[in-house]
Amino acid sequence: MAVPEAGPFPVRRAVVEIGTNSVKLLVGDVRGGEVEPVLELSRQTRLGRGFYPHRQLQPGPVNETAAAVAAFCRRARDAGATAVRALATSAAREALNPERLLEAVRAAAGLEVEIITGELEARWGFAGVTSDPRWRDHALLLLDVGGGSTEFTLGRGGDLRFHGSLPLGAVRLLEELAPPDPPGPAGLARARRRVGEFLESQLAGELRPRLAAFAPGTVSLTGIGGTATVLVMMARGLTRFERTAVDGYRLRRDDLTGWLERLWALPLARRRQIPGLPPERADVILTGVLIYDAVMSCFGFAVLGVSTRGLRHAALVEWPGSGPVP
């Protein structure tokens, strides 16, 4: 069956993104290079649970993930999507047994999963964010904190100057640190040192000179993904996701650090009661916010902007057989 082209009339498509921590759905109307979101859903299935350090996808998380993909596929069809694609990122990329996931999704949803590279994930993330006119002409360091990895992309418009992918995801780091409950200030201090040293040794030498190539103070740090969204929801006391309230919000470093210290001081049961923090994310929020705080500290950013756009928006446009993102 031919896939409709996104021409002068909108085409409704859907992308299901299979991440290390959650499965996300975007249904959108595509016209040329523009996407108008119709339906957005997210379900935490923690595909990376028990994955590290042996890089084996486990049966339980795989089955939960496949069931979520199937449910989202049905929701997309009910919403009028004419085509659905499934993309998988860090955990599937690194897995020694990715066929377990591919076969489970094929059986549950009838979809063939595309495992995308870190480079493509970063390029699509940047294209998705800069499809918003507010970000299009700005120099951006885009920070995508996922469950298994963190993507760093630096550029302006279509001019990408740097891309780096570090094995520093929120789920991966949580399993490595295994903080007590409550984690406490001593645990936070150790975690901060560890992440800070990792960034200095694995990233700073390459990224700092590229940041310095732009005029001082012109590069904006922009976060995408679940952790960034939840930070805004907590800061604004939102009880449910509201795109207009999250998109474009700016968090000062002092406020983000305040949240980090508060979260690490509270036991899991108390964190689950924080307005804006989904209870199922109350464990992994510790390391997600830690990564953002460490990046801001390492590279001297005082503000974190948040975008709700990302790779799913670009993937809706750059559809198989329809050409690249304009």
N, C-alpha and C positions, 0 to 999 in steps of 0.2 A: 504494500500500500504506500503510495507516494505521500511524503510529508509536505503539507501546504507551505508555500513560501510566505515570508513576512513582507508583503508588499504594501500598497496604499491602504489596504483594509487590514485591521488587526487579526492576528492568528492567536488563538489561545493554546498555550503549551504549558507543560509542567516539568519541573526538575525535582527529583528526590536526591538529596545529598546524604550519603552515609558516612558520618564522621566517627571518630573514636569514642566520643561521648554521647552523641545524639544523632537522630535522623530528622532531617528538615525537609519540608515541602514548600515549594513556591509555585503557584499557578499564576500566570501572567498573560496579559494581552500584549503581543509583540507587533509593532509597526515600524519597519525599518530597523533602526538601532535603538528604539525606545521601548521600555517595558513599563506597563501599568500593572502593578500587583493586584491580584484578585483574591487570592487566598494564601495565607502563610500559616504553617503549623510546625510544631517541633515536639518530638517525643524522645526522652532520654532512655536509651537502651544499653548504654555503656558497653559498646562493642569491645573496647579495650580492657574490660574487666578480666583480670587473670592473664592478660596477654604478655606482659612484661615479666621477666627478661627473656623468655624463651621464644617469643614471637610466634606463638601458636594461638590462633583464634579458637575460643572455647565454645562448645556446643550450645550452652544456655544463652549467652549473649548473641550468638549467631542466629539462633531461632527467634529470639525476641526482636532482633533487628529485621529479619526477613518478614516477620509478621507486621511490623510497623511499616515497612516498605509496601507490603500488599494493601494495608489499610489506607495508606496515603495515595496509592495508585487508584483505589476505588473512589476516594474523595475527589481526586483530580478529575476523573472521568465524570463524576456526578456534577462537578463544577463546569463541565463543558470543554475540558482540555481535549484537543484532537490528537495530541501525541505526548508521551511521557518518556523521560529518560532517567536513568539512575546512575549517579556518580559516587565513587568511593574515594576516600582520601588516605590519611596517614596510616591507620592500622592495616587497611587492606594492602597498601603499598609495601609495608614492611613485613607482612605476614609470610611465613614459610608455607602456610596452607591456605592461600586465598581462595582456592577452589571450593572450600567449605562454604564460604559466604556466597560465592557466585552461584553455586548449585542450589543453596537454600533460597535465594531470592528468585532464581529462575522457577523453582517449584512453587513458591508461594505467590509470586506476583506475575510470572510470565515475562519478566524483564531481564535483559542482558546488562549486567553491571559494567560500567566503564571505570577502570581504576586509573585515575589521572595522576600525572607526575606533579611533584612539588612546584616545578617551574610553571606548568600550566595553571595550577591552583593559584599561584601568586599573580600570574598575568590576568586571569579571569577575575580574581578578587579586585585588582586595581581597576580593570575595565568596568566592573560593576559599580564601584564607588564613584569613579569619575564620570559615570553616566548621569550623575546628579550635577546640575549646573553650578551648585554651590562649591563643589570640589574640583570642577573640571580644569580650571586654569591655575590651581594652586600647586606649589611644590609640596608633596606629601611623603611622609614615611608611613606606609600602611602596615599595621600590626594586626595579624590575624592569629589570635591565641586559640589553638584547637585543643583537642584532647590528647593527641599524640605528638604534635609538632607545633611550632610557631613559625609563621611565614613573615618575612620582612621584605617589603617592596618599596623602593624609593624612586620617585620620578615626578614628572609634571605632564599632564595630558597623556599623549601617547608615547612620550619619551621616557622609557624606563632606564634608570641609571644603575640600579642594583637590585638583585634578588638573592635572598638567603633563606634557607630552611633549616631550622635547628631542631634536634630531637628534645624539645623542651615544651611538652604539652601539659595541660592541667591534670589529666588523668595519669599520664606517665609519671609526672613529678609527685603527685599524691601517693602513688604506690611506692615510689622510691623513698620518699621522706617518712611515710607512715607515721604522721604526727599523733601524739596521744590526745586524749579528749579530757579536758580542753588542751589545745596545743601550748598556750602560754607564751609569755614574752621571750623566754630562753629558747624555746623551739623556733619562734619567729626569727630571732637573731641568727641562729644557725642556718635557717633556710635562706635568709637574705644573703648571708655570706656566700653560701653555696651557689645560688643563682647569679649573684654579682660576679663571682670569680669565673663562672662558666661563660657569661656574656663577654667578659674581658678577654678570655682566652680564645673563644670560638668566633667572635663577631666583631668586636670593637676595632681591631686593627684594619679590617676591610671597610667597615661602615663609616667610621669617623671621617676619614679623608673625603669620602663621597658626600657626606653631609656638609663638610666645610666648603665644598666646591660651589654650593649655593650661597647667595648673599646671607649674612648673619641674620638670624631671626625669621627667615622666610619659609622655613620648612615646618609644616604642621604635622604633628603626630595624630594619626587617625586610627581608631580601633574598630574592628568588626568582629562579629561572632557572639556567642552566647554570654561570655563573661562581660564583655563591654556593655551589652544590652542590659544584663542584670544589674551591673553597677549603676546605670542610669535609673533603672526601676527602683532600686533601693534609695538612691539619692532623692528621687522625686516621690517616693512612697506609693508607687503604682501597684495596684493589685492584679493587673492584667496588662499584657503587652499592648501598647498604643504607639503605632508607628510615628505619628506626628509628634508625640511627646518625647520619643527617644531619638529620632533622626536629627542629627546636627547638634545634639546637646554637648556641652563642653564641661569637662570635669577638671578642676584645679588639682594640682599635685598634692597640696595639703589635704584636700578633701579625700582624695583617693587613699593617701597614707593613713588618714584617720579611719577609714573603713577597714583597711588592712589590719590595723592594730586592734580595732574592735572585734573583727571576725576571729582573729587568732586568740583573743582573750576569752571567747565564749565557748561553752560546750555545744556539741552538735544539736542537742535538743533545743537550746536557746536560739541557735542560728536558724533553725527551721521555723521560728516564729517571727522572723524579721519581715516586715512588709516589703514586697517586691522581690524577695528571694524565694524562688520555687523550692519547696522542701527537699525535693530529690536532688537539688544542686547544692545543698547546704554543706556537703563535704568537699566537693571539688572547687567551690568558690574560693577556698583558702589559697590554693595554688594558682588559680586563674588570676586573682587580684595581685598575688605576689609577683607574677611575671610582669604584669603591667607596671607595677611600682618599680621593679628592678630595671626595666628598660628606661623609664623616665629618669631614674637616678643615674644610670650609666651614661646616657646621652644628653642629659641636661634639659629635658623638656619640662615645662611648667604647666602645660595644659594638654589634656587628652580629648580630642574630638571623637564623636561616635557616629558611625554610619550604620544604617540597617541594610544597606545594599552590600553585594558581594558577588562571589563566583556564580551563584545560582542565577543572578540577573544576566550576567554575561553569557552563561551557558544557554539561556533561553534564546538569546540572539544568535550566537555562534552555533547554530544547530547543524547536525550532520547533513551535508549536501546543500547548505544554504550560504556558505561562505563565511568569512571572518567578521568580527565586530567592526563596523565602520569606524 
